[in-house]
């Protein structure tokens, strides 16, 4: 791991302070932050060249393979890219053509890939293809892409049946549970769903509740086609005939703490201009943690299926207590602003991408909150070669812990940065 970082340890200061001369950045120093991928330029370019000269567009997340290869979700380029051991950027999948739609289901392109995990073999990447409304699997060796879950429609359908025939609405995150189930944050449906070993999908947490009246009257559906209910309990969504949807969205909310997971309400972003939603992580004991961004919370579902608030101040009268507060104190009294991604360190520390605060927060095993990277509330691109807590980030969506390093997808700066933890 260190050798690759050393190979990529020169950053261009023009992105971090306004000069044109490169400055050295030593990633071997504990607490230092260094850019390891991306030139800072928004665009697409640089494949087969040095990673620090590659242009990216809003990278969302990273994932490391067992050989140290870093996979990068180049979100607005609709591609999956790789930083290999010699510091070179490579292309793996996606052509930037927004493929894999209902009109062209065989197309293997991606539309805003948002989260990824390895399958149990470690040879294939399972990607939450967010705007495809699918999970897609990439064979790392060949680059071949197949659909794993979702038919491409944006709706809620299929619980109890095969995942490949189910319908998702903006799948934002994927993670494997200790029992082997693949868990999905089905963002706009405001639920968590799981695919078991037989390939069947089911709801495991959250409810798709529709607070608005269903569509009716002229223009609600195609002429001559009446809305009918999806054959799905709790969904309430409707469909015009068998294909086109005309249903109402699942309503975000807050509720269910200290109760069963199937009755919780969450508030994931939804709508045509929605941000990518909350991501999932499991701890060694099998507890599930997920980010509830609009509620400004991190929540926990224990192995008995009970929901609790893990971090963030509880909404008051339905209003999220977002903002920035609480460093040095208990996580349950802290404030976050659009927390999205979660990563667990080997010492039990949970790292949280606090997106609109432009920083990464850390929740220690004793529940104390601190800032791990960035100056919360201060957006920019500065600080490479110095302490992570004095650097500037811009809307960092992704966090990953691999080996001794914390990796940050510094999305608004179009780079990936690394902090040595120990």
Residue pairs with C-beta under 8 A, 6 or more apart in sequence:
1 64
1 68
1 402
1 403
1 404
1 405
2 27
2 28
2 404
3 85
4 36
4 68
4 70
4 83
4 84
4 85
4 86
4 87
5 27
5 28
5 34
5 36
5 405
5 418
6 27
6 28
7 85
7 86
7 87
8 36
8 37
8 50
8 51
8 52
8 83
8 87
9 24
9 25
9 26
9 27
9 34
9 36
10 22
10 23
10 24
10 25
10 52
11 22
11 23
11 25
11 34
11 35
11 52
11 384
11 385
12 20
12 22
12 39
12 40
12 52
13 19
13 20
13 21
13 22
13 23
13 384
14 20
14 40
15 35
15 39
15 40
15 381
15 413
15 415
16 23
16 35
16 40
16 381
16 382
16 383
16 384
17 382
23 384
23 385
24 385
25 32
25 34
25 35
25 384
25 385
26 32
26 34
26 385
27 34
27 36
27 405
27 418
27 420
28 420
29 420
30 420
30 421
30 422
31 387
31 388
31 389
31 419
31 420
32 385
32 386
32 387
32 388
32 419
32 420
33 373
33 383
33 384
33 385
33 386
33 387
33 388
33 391
33 417
33 418
33 419
34 384
34 385
34 417
34 418
34 419
35 52
35 384
35 410
35 415
35 416
35 417
35 418
36 51
36 52
36 70
36 83
36 407
36 416
36 417
36 418
37 51
37 52
37 54
37 56
37 59
37 70
37 72
37 83
37 89
37 415
37 416
38 51
38 52
38 54
38 55
38 56
38 59
38 410
38 413
38 414
38 415
38 416
39 46
39 52
39 53
39 54
39 55
39 414
39 415
40 381
40 413
40 414
40 415
41 55
41 414
42 55
42 56
42 57
42 58
42 414
43 55
43 56
43 57
44 55
44 56
44 57
44 74
44 77
44 79
44 96
45 54
45 55
46 53
46 54
46 55
46 89
47 54
47 81
47 89
47 90
47 91
48 88
48 89
48 90
49 88
49 89
50 87
50 88
50 89
51 83
51 87
51 88
51 89
52 87
54 81
54 89
55 414
56 72
56 74
56 77
56 81
56 414
56 415
57 74
57 75
57 76
57 77
57 414
58 74
58 75
58 76
58 411
58 412
58 414
59 72
59 73
59 74
59 75
59 398
59 409
59 410
59 411
59 414
59 415
59 416
60 73
60 75
60 113
60 114
60 115
60 276
60 397
60 398
60 409
60 411
61 72
61 73
61 114
61 115
61 116
61 341
61 397
61 398
61 400
61 409
62 70
62 71
62 72
62 73
62 398
62 400
62 407
62 409
62 416
63 70
63 71
63 116
63 117
63 118
63 125
63 400
64 70
64 71
64 400
64 402
64 403
64 407
65 71
65 118
65 122
65 140
66 122
67 85
68 85
69 82
69 83
69 84
69 85
70 82
70 83
70 407
70 416
71 80
71 81
71 82
71 92
71 116
71 125
72 80
72 81
72 82
72 83
72 409
72 416
73 80
73 113
73 114
73 115
73 116
73 127
73 398
73 409
74 80
74 81
74 94
75 112
75 113
75 114
75 276
75 411
76 112
77 94
77 96
78 94
78 95
78 96
78 97
78 98
78 109
78 110
78 111
78 112
78 113
79 91
79 92
79 93
79 94
79 95
79 96
79 110
79 113
80 92
80 93
80 94
80 110
80 113
80 116
80 125
80 127
80 138
81 89
81 90
81 91
81 92
82 89
82 90
82 91
82 92
83 89
83 90
83 416
84 90
92 138
92 140
92 143
93 108
93 110
93 138
93 143
93 145
94 109
94 110
94 113
95 109
96 109
97 107
97 109
98 109
98 111
98 131
99 107
99 108
99 109
99 110
99 111
100 107
100 108
100 109
100 110
100 111
100 129
100 132
100 134
100 136
100 147
100 152
101 107
101 111
101 132
101 152
102 151
102 152
102 153
105 147
105 151
105 152
108 136
108 144
108 145
110 127
110 129
110 132
110 136
111 129
111 130
111 131
111 132
112 129
112 130
112 131
112 276
113 127
113 128
113 129
113 130
114 128
114 129
114 130
114 171
114 172
114 173
114 276
115 127
115 128
115 130
115 172
115 173
115 174
115 185
115 276
115 279
116 125
116 126
116 127
116 128
116 174
117 125
117 126
117 174
117 175
117 176
118 124
118 125
118 126
119 125
119 126
119 137
120 176
120 180
123 139
123 140
123 141
124 137
124 138
124 139
124 140
125 137
125 138
125 140
126 135
126 136
126 137
126 148
126 174
126 182
127 135
127 136
127 137
127 138
127 174
128 135
128 171
128 172
128 173
128 174
128 184
128 185
129 135
129 136
129 171
130 170
130 171
130 172
130 187
130 276
131 170
132 150
132 152
133 150
133 152
133 153
133 154
133 167
133 168
133 169
133 170
133 171
134 147
134 148
134 149
134 150
134 151
134 152
134 168
134 171
135 147
135 148
135 149
135 150
135 163
135 168
135 171
135 174
135 182
135 184
136 145
136 146
136 147
136 148
137 145
137 146
137 147
137 148
138 144
138 145
139 145
147 164
148 163
148 164
148 182
148 195
149 163
149 164
149 166
149 168
149 171
149 182
149 184
149 195
149 201
150 163
150 164
150 166
150 167
150 168
150 171
151 164
151 165
151 166
151 167
153 167
153 243
153 245
154 167
154 168
154 169
154 170
154 188
154 245
155 167
155 169
155 230
155 237
155 239
155 245
155 247
156 167
156 168
156 169
156 186
156 189
156 191
156 208
156 230
156 232
156 235
156 237
156 250
157 166
157 167
157 230
157 231
157 232
157 235
157 237
158 165
158 166
158 167
158 201
158 232
159 166
159 193
159 201
159 202
159 203
159 232
160 200
160 201
160 202
161 200
161 201
162 199
162 200
162 201
163 195
163 199
163 200
163 201
164 199
166 193
166 201
168 184
168 186
168 189
168 193
169 186
169 187
169 188
169 189
169 249
169 250
169 270
170 186
170 187
170 188
170 270
170 274
170 277
171 184
171 185
171 186
171 187
172 185
172 186
172 187
172 268
172 276
172 277
172 278
172 279
173 184
173 185
173 277
173 278
173 279
173 280
173 290
174 182
174 183
174 184
174 185
174 280
175 182
175 183
175 279
175 280
175 281
175 282
176 182
176 183
176 282
177 183
177 194
177 282
177 286
177 288
178 282
178 286
179 286
180 196
180 197
181 194
181 195
181 196
181 197
182 194
182 195
183 192
183 193
183 194
183 204
183 280
183 288
184 192
184 193
184 194
184 195
185 192
185 268
185 277
185 278
185 279
185 280
185 290
186 192
186 193
187 268
187 269
187 270
187 274
187 276
187 277
187 278
188 249
188 250
188 268
188 270
188 271
188 274
188 277
189 206
189 208
189 235
189 250
190 206
190 207
190 208
190 209
190 250
190 251
190 252
190 253
190 265
190 266
190 267
190 268
190 270
191 203
191 205
191 206
191 207
191 208
191 250
192 203
192 204
192 205
192 206
192 261
192 280
192 288
192 290
192 301
193 201
193 202
193 203
193 204
194 201
194 202
194 204
195 201
196 202
203 234
203 262
204 261
204 262
205 261
205 262
205 264
205 288
205 301
205 307
206 261
206 262
206 264
206 265
206 266
207 234
207 262
207 263
207 264
207 265
208 234
208 235
208 236
208 237
208 250
209 234
209 236
209 250
209 251
209 253
209 265
210 236
210 237
210 247
210 248
210 249
210 250
210 251
211 251
212 248
212 251
213 248
214 227
214 236
214 238
214 247
214 248
215 221
215 227
215 238
215 246
215 247
215 248
216 227
220 227
220 246
221 227
221 240
221 241
221 244
221 246
222 240
222 241
222 244
225 240
225 241
226 240
227 238
227 239
227 240
227 246
227 247
228 238
228 239
228 241
229 235
229 236
229 237
229 238
230 236
230 237
230 238
230 239
230 247
235 250
236 247
236 248
236 250
237 245
237 247
237 248
237 250
238 245
238 246
238 247
238 248
239 245
239 246
239 247
240 246
249 270
249 271
250 270
252 265
252 266
252 267
252 268
252 270
252 294
253 265
253 266
253 267
253 318
254 265
254 266
254 267
254 292
254 295
254 315
254 318
254 320
255 263
255 264
255 265
256 263
256 264
256 265
256 307
257 264
257 299
257 307
257 308
257 309
257 314
258 306
258 307
258 308
259 306
259 307
260 305
260 306
260 307
261 301
261 305
261 306
261 307
262 305
264 299
264 301
264 307
266 278
266 290
266 292
266 295
266 299
267 292
267 293
267 294
267 295
267 320
268 277
268 278
268 292
268 293
268 294
269 275
269 276
269 277
269 293
269 294
275 293
275 338
275 340
275 355
276 340
276 397
277 291
277 293
277 340
278 290
278 291
278 292
278 293
278 339
278 340
279 290
279 291
279 340
279 341
279 342
280 288
280 289
280 290
280 342
281 288
281 289
281 290
281 342
281 343
281 344
281 350
282 288
282 289
283 289
283 344
283 348
285 303
286 303
287 300
287 301
287 302
287 303
288 300
288 301
289 298
289 299
289 300
289 301
289 310
289 342
289 350
290 298
290 299
290 301
290 342
291 297
291 298
291 339
291 340
291 341
291 342
291 352
292 298
292 299
292 312
292 339
293 338
293 339
293 340
293 355
294 320
294 338
295 312
295 315
295 320
296 312
296 313
296 315
296 320
296 321
296 322
296 323
296 335
296 336
296 337
296 338
296 339
297 309
297 310
297 311
297 312
297 314
297 315
297 320
297 336
297 339
298 309
298 310
298 311
298 312
298 331
298 336
298 339
298 342
298 350
298 352
298 363
299 307
299 308
299 309
299 310
300 307
300 308
300 309
300 310
301 307
302 308
309 332
310 331
310 332
310 363
311 331
311 332
311 334
311 336
311 339
311 350
311 352
311 363
311 369
312 321
312 331
312 332
312 334
312 335
312 336
312 339
313 321
313 325
313 332
313 333
313 334
313 335
314 321
315 321
321 335
322 335
322 336
322 337
322 338
322 356
323 335
323 336
323 337
324 335
324 336
324 337
324 354
324 357
324 376
324 377
325 333
325 334
325 335
326 333
326 334
326 335
326 369
327 334
327 361
327 369
327 370
327 371
327 376
328 368
328 369
328 370
329 368
329 369
330 367
330 368
330 369
331 363
331 367
331 368
331 369
332 367
334 361
334 369
336 352
336 354
336 357
336 361
337 354
337 355
337 356
337 357
338 354
338 355
338 356
338 357
339 352
339 353
339 354
339 355
339 361
340 353
340 355
340 397
340 398
341 352
341 353
341 397
341 398
341 399
341 409
342 350
342 351
342 352
342 353
342 399
343 350
343 351
343 399
343 400
343 401
343 406
344 350
344 351
344 401
345 351
345 401
345 406
345 421
346 401
347 365
348 364
348 365
349 362
349 363
349 364
349 365
350 362
350 363
351 360
351 361
351 362
351 363
351 372
351 399
351 401
351 406
352 360
352 361
352 362
352 363
352 399
353 360
353 396
353 397
353 398
353 399
353 408
353 409
354 360
354 361
354 376
354 396
355 395
355 396
355 397
355 411
356 395
357 374
357 376
357 377
358 374
358 375
358 376
358 377
358 378
358 379
358 380
358 392
358 393
358 394
358 395
358 396
358 412
359 371
359 372
359 373
359 374
359 375
359 376
359 377
359 393
359 396
360 371
360 372
360 373
360 374
360 393
360 396
360 399
360 406
360 408
361 369
361 370
361 371
361 372
361 376
362 369
362 370
362 371
362 372
363 369
364 370
371 389
372 388
372 389
372 406
372 419
373 388
373 389
373 391
373 393
373 396
373 406
373 408
373 417
373 419
374 388
374 389
374 391
374 392
374 393
374 396
375 389
375 390
375 391
375 392
378 392
379 392
379 393
379 394
379 395
379 412
380 392
380 393
380 394
381 392
381 393
381 394
381 410
381 413
381 415
382 391
382 392
383 390
383 391
383 392
384 391
384 417
388 406
388 419
391 417
393 408
393 410
393 412
393 413
393 417
394 410
394 411
394 412
394 413
395 411
395 412
396 408
396 409
396 410
396 411
396 412
397 409
397 411
398 407
398 408
398 409
398 411
399 406
399 407
399 408
399 409
400 406
400 407
401 407
401 421
404 420
404 421
404 422
405 418
405 419
405 420
405 421
406 418
406 419
406 421
407 416
407 417
407 418
408 416
408 417
408 418
408 419
409 416
410 416
410 417
